[in-house]
Amino acid sequence: MHKSPYHSWAEPYKIKMVELLKMTSPQQRKKALKEAGYNTFLLRSEDVYIDLLTDSGTSAMSDRQWAGMMLGDEAYAGSRNFYHLEEVVKDVYGYKYLVPTHQGRGAENIISKILIKKGDIIPGNMYFTTTRLHQELAGGKFEDIIIDEAHDPENEFPFKGNVDLDKLDKLVKKYGASKIPYISIATSVNMAGGQPISIANLKALRAYTKKHGIRIIHDMTRVAENAHFIQQREAGYSKMPIRSIVKLICSLTDGATMSAKKDALVNIGGFLAINEWDVFEEARNMVVVYEGLHTYGGLAGRDMEAMAIGILESVNDDHIHARVGQVVYLGEKMISFGIPIVKPIGGHGIFVDAKKFLPHIPQDQFPAQTLAAAVYLDSGVRTMERGVVSAGRKANGENYFPKLELVRFTIPRRVYTQAHMDVIAESTARVFNKRQKIKGLKMVYEPKYLRFFQARFEEI
Ligand SMILES: *Cc1c(COP(=O)(O)O)cnc(C)c1O
C-alpha cells in the first residue's frame, strides 16, 4: 500500500485558547459579497467562517511567543529585543547584519532603492507582487528566469522553484552583468504555488553569479517550508535537520528580505539581512526615513521578541512536518474529488486551477476571481485570486495575462483543524459540481497599484 510521507502529521501542540467564529447564512453571504464588489479582500472578516485569504500575519502564536510579548522593551533606541532578534537571525540564518522593518515590503523598498539604478534588470524565479513593484518603482525591470515547468500546473517536477540558468545567461549576455545588481530568489515560490528551489540549483546559481560578480538577494519569507521539501525530495538531505538546511540555503545567498508574518509565526514584522557592510550602512540610514530607527524599524519591542521566538519555532522539524502535512491533507482530499489543483502540492496552500475549473470563462472575465467569490458564497470560506487581477498591468498599460490563473487556499499556521480542512474540500467540491452554471465578472473599479487588493467587480 502507498504510504504518504505525511500519514501522521498530527500537530505537535495542543490548544490553550480558542477564538469563536460567526456562522453566516447564504443570504448574508450573498449580501456581503455584493457589498465587497466580489473581491474577497473587501469582505469583513466577521462575515468569514474559515479564512484562507492568506497565511500572512494569520498564524497562531505559541504561549512562549505571548510570554515574550510581555518582555517587550519599548525603549526608542537599543531595545533588548532588537539584540535578541539580531542574535537569532545571525544564528539561525547566518546573515551578518540585520535591519528590522515593519513587514517584508519595507525591506523590499529599502534594498530596491539601494541596489537598483534606472534601466537595471532584476532576474528572478517568478515575480511576487510587492517585490516586483518595488523593483519597478526603483527604475528596474523584472525578468522571469524560473524554469518553464513552473508555469505548467500539471507538471509534477519536484523543484518548480528552480532557476533556468540558460534564461539567466541570455539576460547576462544581452544586458551585461553590470546592468544586473542582483538576482531575486524566492524560496517556496509563492506565485508558482509554493514550489521549492533545490540546493543543487542554488549551488549552480551561486557558482554562475560568483563568476559574473552578481549578488543573490533571497526572498526568505517561506524558507523553512522550502527546506522541508529539500529534506523530503532532494537526494542527500533526508537526515539533515530543517534548521541546518535553512542555514545552508541562506549561506548560498548574499542577503535577504523577510516577511516574518509567514514562516516566522508572528502577526507583524519583517527584516532586511545582508552580508555586505556598505549596503548595510546605507540600509540602516534609509530605514530611519521609511520605517523607524534602525533598532526597531517600525516594530514595537514586543513584536521583535515574538519574532525572535517564532523564528526558532519555525525551524523545528516537527512543526514544519505538521504544517506542510496539513496542507497536503487538504490537497489530497481535493484531488480525490477531481478538483484541478497545482501539483505537486506546495507548502503554504492549495492552488486551484481556475482555467481548468471554469473553462467556459475567458481570462478577461477573471475566472479565478469568479471562483473565489463562488466558494465564499457556498460556505463562507475566504480564498484569494492569483491570476490576471493580481498580475496587474505593464508599464504600457496592457494587462499582464499570466499562464497561471489560480485561486489560492492559503492555510494559516497552527490555526485550523483537520475538520476545517474537510469543510473546505467539501465546499469546493460542491462548487465544482455546479461549475457550468457559474458566470464571469467584469471589473468596475481599478486602483493604480496592486489592484487585486481593492478592485471591484460585478456579475456579467
Ligand atoms: C508576503 C510576501 C512578501 C511581502 O511581505 P509583506 O510582509 O506582506 O510586506 C514578499 N515576498 C513574498 C514571497 C511574500 O509571500
The ligand as a MOL file (V3000), in Angstrom:
LIG
                    3D

  0  0  0     0  0            999 V3000
M  V30 BEGIN CTAB
M  V30 COUNTS 15 15 0 0 0
M  V30 BEGIN ATOM
M  V30 1 C 4.1550 38.3320 1.7440 0
M  V30 2 C 5.2970 38.3100 0.8500 0
M  V30 3 C 6.1040 39.4390 0.6530 0
M  V30 4 C 5.7660 40.8010 1.2290 0
M  V30 5 O 5.7630 40.7910 2.5980 0
M  V30 6 P 4.7570 41.6700 3.4780 0
M  V30 7 O 5.1280 41.3040 4.8820 0
M  V30 8 O 3.3640 41.2900 3.1150 0
M  V30 9 O 5.0340 43.1090 3.1770 0
M  V30 10 C 7.2140 39.2990 -0.1670 0
M  V30 11 N 7.5150 38.1350 -0.7730 0
M  V30 12 C 6.7490 37.0530 -0.6200 0
M  V30 13 C 7.1190 35.7880 -1.3120 0
M  V30 14 C 5.6210 37.0860 0.1860 0
M  V30 15 O 4.8560 35.9960 0.3070 0
M  V30 END ATOM
M  V30 BEGIN BOND
M  V30 1 1 1 2
M  V30 2 1 2 3
M  V30 3 2 2 14
M  V30 4 1 3 4
M  V30 5 2 3 10
M  V30 6 1 4 5
M  V30 7 1 5 6
M  V30 8 2 6 7
M  V30 9 1 6 8
M  V30 10 1 6 9
M  V30 11 1 10 11
M  V30 12 2 11 12
M  V30 13 1 12 13
M  V30 14 1 12 14
M  V30 15 1 14 15
M  V30 END BOND
M  V30 END CTAB
M  END
